[in-house]
Amino acid sequence: MILAALAADAAPGKKFTNYRLDSSNKQLEQLQLWDSFGDAFVLKTPGDSTGERELALELEGLRVITMAKSELPFEIPALLGQTRDLDGSKVVLMTLLGGQTPDLSRYTPGKFSQSIAKALTAIHSIDPSYVKDAGLPEYPSADLVHQRVAEVDAIAATGRVSPQLLSRWEKALEDIALFRFHPVVTHGAINQDSLVVSDQEVIGVGNWSSVSISDPAEDLSWVAGGALSTTFEDIILHYRANLPTADENLALRALLYSELELGNWLVHCLEHEDQAEVAKAEDLLNELRDQLDAGSLPALRAASFAGLTTTAAAVAVTQSEPDEFEEMAEPELAQEPNSSDQELF
């Protein structure tokens, strides 16, 4: 019950009735809490030095984004209070976003495409001075390319990725025209863990520890790699309608980043000697190689807007449309646990 006691200390007068441990982040100790009104909260404290930095960045990122809250079409976490544990580590209590976990593989073009495009363009339209004044990272094009080159080198060093894929990525990174973009405020970690949805609409965005000024395509890499091809195309079209100044190679860079993420995941799994996950990563990379060999992946070189359909159509060629989409239910988040959940303590 130590974490529960810390929650009471962080928010004096607040009475919590139910608790549930959240072990989704290995760097942070997290406890979900509910009060008598059914409102949900989360307590976070670092589990190690990496977690300490992550929590500090999340608080700073959230502070910056809160300044632009009125411009955002979704909810963000609100900081309720802070305290410190017996070791002097910071403990923070914030609201827990309610909703459902998005499952990209199920979404067809339409409501979700419009909503996530609206959410991302809102983030990318935030005044960059907020981020600059806070001293958060800025990544111009040249720095990003150097970073990605280093990632390819690390991936190649594993000896487990085909020369065809490595060559594809290296040639893309040599294409200067592909990386002509205007840096914007980015979330930096858009995925199923940071978004919550309701009825296919994005209603909340959390996990703001990676806020920076960077390439907008980075926030689209998750949908590039996981959405149905037609859905990704629809997202890009809605994104452009909302933000006409978006560069013409946005979709191609998002696709490149999604492919590199598979290689980065392989490197991560090898470093942690997780053989089961290594095997999964290798399978995904072999699938990608087979698509490349079959000519079903688009060339990663600077292209015009006219080539958007071809680009997006190749992103998820191995995925199929769900037959009974309307009958599928999304897993709920931030739901109050039953009394058995408290037995964890």
N, C-alpha and C positions, 0 to 999 in steps of 0.2 A: 504493500500500500504506500510505499515511499513516493511514487510518482503522483498518486492521488493527493497526498498531503502537500506536495509541491504545487499542484494545481490550485489547491485552496489558498496557498500562500501567495500565488501569483495573482489571484483574483479574490481578494478579501470580501466576504459576504456572499459569494457565489456558492450555491449548494448543488453538488453533483450527485446524481442518484445511480447512474450506471457507468461502467468503465469497460474498456476493451483494449488489450495490447495490440499494437500495430508493428509488426516486424518486417515491413516491406522495404525499409531502408536500413542497411547494415551499419551505416555510419551514425545513425541517430536512434536514440531511444524515444519511442513515441507511444503516447497513451491517448486513445479516443475517449471522450467523456460526453455525457448527456445530463442536462439539468431537468428539473421537474416539469419544465414546459416542453421538453422534447428537443430543445435546441442542442446542436452538436458542436463540439470543440475538440481541439487536438493540442496536447502538450508535447513539446519537443525539447530534448536536451542532447548534446553531442555525446557519442559513445567513444570517440577518439579524436585525434587532432584533425583528421580529414572532416569529420562531422562538425567540429568546431568552426572550421572555415566555411563549410557549406551553410551552416545556420547563420553565420554572420553575413554571408552574401545574400541569403534569402531575405533576411531582415532589411538589408540595404536595398535590395531589388524591390521588395514590397513597399518600402517607404517611397521610392522613386515612382513606382507605378500608381500608388495611392494619390499622388499629386495630379494624375491624369484620369482618375477614376470616373469622373463625369463624362469622359469621352468614350468610355468602354461599354460595349453592349452585353456585358456579362459581369458576374460577381467575382470579386477577389477576396482572399482571406483578410480578416481584420484582426489586428493585434489587440489582445485584451489586457495582457499584463506580462510582467517579467519578474523573475527572482533568481536566486542562485542556490545550488545544492551545497552539501557539506564540503565538497571538494572545490567549491568556488566556480563551478561551471555554470554558464548561463542556462536558464530554463525559461522558455517562452510559452505562452498560452495564446492561441488564436482560434478564430472560428473555423469550423470544418465545413467545406463546401458539400452541399447535398446534391444528389443526382445519381446518374448511372455512368458506368464505365463504357466509353465508346468502343465498338467493335468494327473497325474499318471494313473488314471483309464482308459485312452484311449490308453496308449502305450503298444504295443505288443513287444515281444522279437525282438532285432535287433539294429537299429541305436541308439535309446535312451539309451538302456542298455549299449552299448559299450561306448557311450559318457559320461554318468554319472560315469561309472566305471573308465574311464580314468581321469575324473576331480577329483574324490575322491582319487584315488591312487596318483595323483600328489600332492594333499594337504597333504596326509599322508606320503609322501616321503620328505617333506620339512625338512631341517636341524633343529632339535629341539633346537639347541643352539640359534637360532633367538628368539624363544619364551622364553627360559630360561633367556637370557640376558636382555630381556625386563621386566622381573619380572611378566610375565603373569602366570596364575594358572597351576599347575601340579597336576594331579590326578592319583596316583598309584591305582592298583587294589583294595587294602584293603579299601582305602578311598571311592572309587566308590561304593563298596558293602555297606559300612556303610551309605552312602548317600541314596542308593536305599532302604535299610531297613527302614530308617526314612520315606521315601516316602510311603512305604507300610503301616507303622504304621498310617500315616496321612490319608491314603485312608480307612483303616479299621475303623478309628475313626468316619468316616461319618455314619457308620451303613447302608450304601446303596449298598455295594458290596458283592456279594455272597461269602460264606465261601470257595467254591470250587476254585474260582479265587485267593482268598487271600492265600490259601494253596499252590496253583500252584506256585505263585510268591515267597512265603517264602521258599519252597523247592529248587527252582532254585537258590536263593541267598545263600543257605547253601551249594551248590555244588561248592566247591573250584576249581575243575578242569575246570568248565565252565568259570572261570574268569582268566585263565592263558593266558594273552595276553601281547604283547609288546606295551607300550604306544607310541603314535605318535602325531604329530601335527594334531589337529582336528579343523574344522570350528565351530562346536558346535550348529549350528542352520540351518542345511540344510533342506529346505522345499520350498514350492511354492513361498514364499516371498523373498527368497534369490537367487533363480536361475532364469535365463532367457534363453530361448531356441529359436532356429530357425531351422526349418526343422528337428525337433526331436534331434537336437544337442545342448548341453549345451555351450552357447557362453559367458556367463557372470555369475559371482558369487559376490553378495554383502552382506551387513549386517555382518560385521566381528567383532561384539562386543563380541562374545563368544569364541574367539580363545584360545586354551589351549593345553596342552599335556595330552592326555586322551585316552580312549578306541575308536578305529576306528569304532566299531559297533555303537556308538552313531550317527555317520554321516550317517549310513545306516538305522536307525530306521524309518525314514520317508517313504522310499521305502518299507521297510518290512511291514508297516501297511497300505500303500495306493496303492501299485502297484498290478497289476494282478499277480497271483501266478507264472505263467510262466515267467513273466518279472522279478520278483524279483530273481528267480533262474538264469536267464540269466545274470542279473547284478552281482550276486555273482560269477558266473563262469568267467565273464570278469575281475572282480576285482582280482580274484586269478591268472588269466593269467598275469595280469599286475604286481601283487605283490605276487609272489609265497611264500613269507615268512609269509603271513597272516595266523593267527591261525585257526584251524579247527572248532572252535565253534563260529566264527564271526556271521554267519547267525542266530544262536539260540539266541545270546545276542541281536542282532538287533530286533528280534521278541519280546523278553522279554521287551526291552525298549519301543517298540511301544505299547505294552499292558499296561505298567505302565503309559504311557502318557495319556491314556484314563482315568485312575484313577486320575492322577494329574489334568487333566482338570476338572473333577468332583469337586475336592477339590477347585480349583480356582473359579469355578462358584458359589459354595456354599458360599465361602468367600465374593464374590461380590453380593450375593443375586440375581443372574440372573436366575430366575426360568425357563425361556424358554430354556436356555442353559443347565441347570441342567437336565431337562427332556431329552434333546438330548444325553447328556453324559450317563445318565442312560440307555437309549435305546441301545446305542453302547455297554455298558458293559453287558447288558442282552443278546445281540446278541453273544458276546464273550463267555458268560457262556453257552449258548445253544450249541455253537460249541464244547466247552469243554465236555459238557455232552454227545454230540453225538459221541465223540471220534475222531473228525476231526482236532484237534489241536495236533501238535507234542509235545512229552515230552520235557520239558526244562531242560535237563540234558546233561552233556558233551557227545558229540558224535563224530564220525569220519567223515572224508570228504565223505565217502561212503553214509552217511545219508543225504547229502545235498538236494537231489531231494525231499525226503519225507518232509524235513523241509520246503523248499520253497513252495511246493505244497499246504501246509496247511495254508499259510499265509493269502490268500484272497479267501477262499473257497466260500464265498457268492457273489463274484464278477464274472461277466461273460464277455467274450470277446466282444468288439463292433462289430456290423455287418458291419458298413460302415465306418471303421476307416479312410480311405483315404479321405473321404468327409468332415471330421470334421475340423474346423479351431480353432486355439488357440487364446485367447484374446491377443491383442497387448499391449505392455508396451512402455512407453516413447514416445508415439506418440504426435506430436504437436497438441494442442487443437485448436478448431476453435475460432472465435472471441467472441462467447458467453461465453466461459470459463472465460474471463477476467471480466465479470460482477460480479464475486464473490467479487471483490474489489471495 
